[in-house]
């Protein structure tokens, strides 16, 4: 009987090991972490994690989607320091080794939450983690293709390329922000934003507007991850010529009414709009106006509060929802 139990354990171990062997597809995983953000980009044995959600629930998502026994994250990006984006950070670093950590320091280095994290960050540095603040236009490339696939794809399409769209260096004047805000779609009479709301949003950089935005490209696939950026900063990226049409867009700020203006969406025109939000959350995310504007630009809306964890696969030429036969290229 003991022999059978040992064999069963061995078989289960082998099944777990084989079932989680990486392929040569890009996996885009929007983890269901409730009201928060945690997005995994996985290519072979390379993993990029953007934000850690509000709590330890990110660990379950990683355990489900990373190669068996792989306990390292190549790049961790903390887009900003709101609890729903960094709440799982401490738990994550207890289990996973972090090779590179990118986070915004310019607008946070004197903040209470950064000072609380500082000791932990020093500990990570001692363990070998390289901690950086990305600069506007900085790029990181990964490749997990075999020689056979290298021949299939040309060299420019053989990697996952991340480009940082850090907003700090845009240095918009308050008057320009206010002017932009007043020209936004919120001129609509049905807007829920008051003039006071617009002025506050236009003249004060919130923690949300300090978010790191990321453009990722894998072959023909174009992906935009916006953190919690609000519309003034989204439109600033447009004015600087940093954004074009997108295949997949992680909607800014969980679909809040202060993000994703129609002006912005009419340029990005994402085929798929990903919204990470909690079921029946207290903030009313996603906002009805944002959903209507996404539909107006013919975006398919996929939400974690309705679909739980969302996994998209791509071979660089087409992409599809895991376990679905429909493709989008």
C-alpha positions in Angstrom: 0.0 0.0 0.0 2.8 2.4 0.9 4.4 1.7 -2.5 1.2 2.7 -4.3 1.1 5.9 -2.2 4.7 6.7 -3.1 4.0 6.1 -6.8 0.9 8.3 -6.6 2.9 11.1 -5.1 5.6 10.7 -7.7 3.0 10.7 -10.5 1.3 13.8 -9.1 4.7 15.6 -8.9 5.6 14.6 -12.4 2.2 15.8 -13.7 2.6 19.1 -11.9 6.1 19.5 -13.3 5.2 18.6 -16.9 1.9 20.6 -16.9 3.7 23.8 -16.0 6.6 23.5 -18.5 6.8 26.9 -20.3 5.9 27.2 -23.9 7.1 29.9 -26.4 4.0 32.0 -26.2 3.6 35.2 -24.3 1.2 34.8 -21.4 -0.6 38.0 -20.2 -2.3 37.2 -16.9 -4.5 39.7 -15.2 -4.7 38.2 -11.7 -8.0 38.3 -9.9 -6.8 40.1 -6.7 -10.1 41.9 -5.9 -9.9 45.6 -6.0 -6.3 46.1 -7.2 -3.8 45.4 -9.9 -1.4 42.5 -10.4 -0.5 41.6 -14.0 2.0 38.9 -15.0 3.8 38.9 -18.4 5.4 35.5 -18.8 7.6 34.3 -21.8 9.3 31.0 -21.3 11.2 31.2 -18.0 11.1 35.0 -18.0 8.6 36.7 -15.8 7.6 40.3 -15.4 5.1 41.3 -12.7 3.4 44.6 -12.7 2.1 45.5 -9.2 1.3 43.0 -6.5 -2.4 43.6 -5.6 -3.7 44.5 -2.2 -2.8 41.3 -0.3 -1.4 37.8 -0.5 -3.9 36.7 -3.2 -1.2 37.5 -5.8 0.7 34.4 -4.6 -2.1 32.1 -5.6 -2.2 33.6 -9.1 1.6 33.2 -9.5 1.5 29.7 -8.2 -1.1 28.8 -10.8 0.7 30.4 -13.8 4.5 30.2 -13.2 6.7 27.2 -14.1 6.7 24.6 -11.3 9.4 25.3 -8.7 10.3 28.6 -10.4 10.5 31.1 -7.5 12.0 34.1 -9.2 10.6 37.3 -10.8 12.9 38.8 -13.4 11.3 42.2 -13.2 8.9 43.6 -10.7 7.4 46.9 -11.5 5.5 48.9 -8.8 3.6 51.5 -10.8 2.9 53.6 -7.7 2.5 53.2 -4.0 -1.3 52.8 -3.4 -2.1 49.9 -1.2 -4.1 48.1 -3.9 -1.0 48.0 -6.0 1.7 47.2 -3.4 -0.2 45.4 -0.7 1.2 42.0 -1.7 4.7 43.2 -2.0 6.0 42.0 1.4 4.5 38.6 1.0 5.8 38.3 -2.5 9.4 39.0 -1.6 9.3 36.3 1.2 8.8 33.6 -1.5 10.2 35.0 -4.8 13.6 36.3 -5.5 13.4 39.6 -7.4 16.2 40.3 -10.0 15.1 43.9 -10.9 12.7 46.2 -9.2 11.5 49.3 -11.0 9.5 51.9 -9.0 8.8 55.6 -9.0 11.0 57.4 -6.6 10.9 61.1 -7.7 7.5 61.9 -6.3 7.6 59.5 -3.4 11.0 59.6 -1.8 9.8 61.7 1.1 6.4 60.1 1.4 5.4 58.1 4.5 4.7 54.9 2.6 8.1 55.0 0.9 9.9 55.5 4.2 8.0 52.5 5.5 9.2 50.5 2.5 12.8 51.8 2.6 14.1 49.3 5.1 12.6 46.5 3.1 14.1 47.8 -0.1 17.5 47.9 1.5 17.1 44.3 2.6 16.3 43.3 -1.0 19.3 45.2 -2.3 21.5 43.1 0.1 19.9 40.0 -1.4 21.0 41.1 -4.9 17.9 42.9 -6.2 18.7 45.9 -8.4 16.4 48.7 -7.7 15.9 51.5 -10.2 13.6 54.3 -11.2 13.0 53.9 -14.9 13.5 56.9 -17.2 11.2 58.0 -20.0 11.9 55.8 -23.1 13.9 53.2 -21.2 13.5 49.7 -22.8 14.1 46.2 -21.7 14.0 43.2 -24.1 13.5 39.5 -23.4 13.8 36.6 -25.8 12.8 32.9 -25.2 12.8 31.7 -28.8 14.6 28.6 -30.0 16.8 28.7 -33.2 13.9 27.2 -35.2 11.6 30.0 -34.1 14.3 32.6 -34.6 14.2 31.6 -38.3 10.4 31.9 -38.2 10.3 35.4 -36.8 12.7 38.2 -37.9 15.0 39.6 -35.3 12.8 42.6 -34.4 9.9 40.3 -33.6 11.9 37.8 -31.6 11.5 39.3 -28.2 9.2 40.9 -25.7 10.1 44.6 -25.6 9.0 46.8 -22.6 9.2 50.6 -23.0 8.7 52.7 -19.9 6.4 55.8 -20.3 7.2 57.4 -17.0 5.2 60.6 -16.6 7.6 62.5 -14.3 9.7 63.9 -17.1 6.9 65.4 -19.0 6.8 68.3 -16.6 3.5 69.8 -17.7 2.7 73.2 -16.6 -0.4 73.6 -14.4 -2.0 75.9 -17.0 -1.6 73.3 -19.7 -3.1 70.6 -17.5 -6.1 72.8 -16.7 -6.6 73.6 -20.3 -6.5 70.0 -21.2 -8.9 69.1 -18.5 -11.4 71.6 -19.7 -11.3 70.4 -23.2 -11.8 66.8 -22.3 -15.0 64.8 -22.8 -16.2 66.0 -19.4 -17.7 69.0 -21.2 -20.6 66.6 -21.7 -23.6 67.7 -19.7 -24.0 64.3 -18.2 -20.5 64.5 -16.6 -20.3 63.7 -12.9 -17.2 65.8 -12.4 -17.6 69.4 -11.2 -15.4 72.3 -12.2 -13.7 72.0 -8.8 -13.0 68.3 -9.5 -11.4 69.3 -12.8 -9.3 72.0 -11.3 -8.0 69.7 -8.5 -7.2 67.0 -11.0 -5.5 69.5 -13.4 -3.4 71.4 -11.0 -2.3 68.7 -8.5 -0.4 65.6 -9.4 -2.1 62.8 -7.5 -0.4 59.5 -6.6 -2.3 58.0 -9.5 -0.7 60.5 -11.9 2.7 59.4 -10.6 2.0 55.9 -12.0 4.5 54.2 -14.3 2.9 53.4 -17.7 4.3 50.6 -19.8 4.1 49.9 -23.5 4.9 46.3 -24.4 5.4 44.8 -27.8 5.7 41.1 -28.8 5.9 40.6 -32.5 2.8 42.4 -33.9 1.0 42.5 -30.5 0.9 45.9 -28.8 0.0 46.1 -25.1 -0.5 49.2 -23.0 -0.5 49.1 -19.2 -1.5 52.4 -17.6 -1.4 51.8 -13.8 -3.8 54.4 -12.3 -3.0 57.2 -14.7 -5.7 59.8 -14.9 -6.8 61.5 -18.1 -4.6 64.6 -17.9 -1.5 62.3 -17.9 -2.9 59.9 -20.5 -3.5 62.9 -22.9 0.0 64.2 -22.1 1.4 60.9 -23.4 -0.6 61.5 -26.6 0.7 65.0 -27.0 4.3 63.8 -26.6 3.6 61.3 -29.4 4.2 58.3 -27.2 1.0 56.4 -27.8 -0.7 55.0 -31.0 -3.3 52.4 -31.6 -3.2 49.4 -29.2 -4.3 45.8 -29.4 -4.8 45.2 -25.7 -5.1 48.0 -23.1 -5.2 47.6 -19.3 -7.7 50.4 -18.6 -6.3 53.1 -16.2 -7.4 53.3 -12.6 -9.7 50.2 -12.7 -12.1 52.0 -15.1 -12.5 55.1 -12.9 -14.3 58.1 -14.4 -11.1 60.2 -14.0 -9.3 58.1 -16.5 -9.9 56.8 -20.1 -11.3 59.9 -21.7 -13.0 59.4 -25.1 -10.2 61.6 -26.7 -7.6 59.1 -25.5 -9.6 56.0 -26.4 -10.2 57.3 -29.9 -6.4 57.1 -30.4 -5.6 53.9 -28.7 -8.7 52.0 -29.9 -7.9 48.8 -28.1 -9.5 45.6 -29.4 -9.5 44.3 -25.9 -9.9 46.5 -22.8 -8.8 44.8 -19.6 -10.3 46.1 -16.3 -9.0 44.9 -13.0 -11.5 45.6 -10.2 -13.2 43.9 -7.3 -16.7 42.6 -7.3 -19.2 45.2 -6.0 -16.3 47.4 -5.0 -17.1 50.6 -3.0 -15.7 52.9 -5.7 -18.2 51.9 -8.4 -15.4 50.8 -10.7 -15.7 50.5 -13.7 -17.6 53.7 -14.3 -20.6 53.6 -16.7 -19.1 56.4 -18.8 -15.9 54.6 -19.3 -17.7 51.4 -20.3 -19.8 53.3 -22.8 -16.8 55.0 -24.4 -15.0 51.7 -24.7 -18.0 50.3 -26.5 -18.0 53.4 -28.7 -14.5 52.5 -30.0 -15.5 48.9 -30.4 -13.5 47.5 -27.6 -14.3 44.1 -26.1 -14.3 44.6 -22.3 -12.9 41.8 -20.1 -13.2 42.4 -16.3 -11.8 40.4 -13.4 -14.9 41.0 -11.4 -16.8 39.1 -14.0 -14.3 36.7 -15.4 -11.9 36.2 -12.4 -8.3 35.8 -13.6 -7.9 36.5 -17.3 -5.1 34.8 -19.3 -4.3 35.9 -22.9 -1.9 34.0 -25.1 0.0 35.3 -28.1 2.5 33.9 -30.6 3.4 37.4 -31.8 1.0 37.3 -34.7 -2.3 36.6 -33.1 -3.7 36.5 -29.6 -6.5 34.7 -27.9 -8.2 34.1 -24.6 -6.9 30.9 -23.0 -9.4 28.0 -23.4 -11.1 29.9 -26.2 -10.8 29.2 -29.9 -11.4 32.8 -31.0 -8.4 34.8 -32.1 -8.1 38.5 -32.8 -5.5 38.8 -35.6 
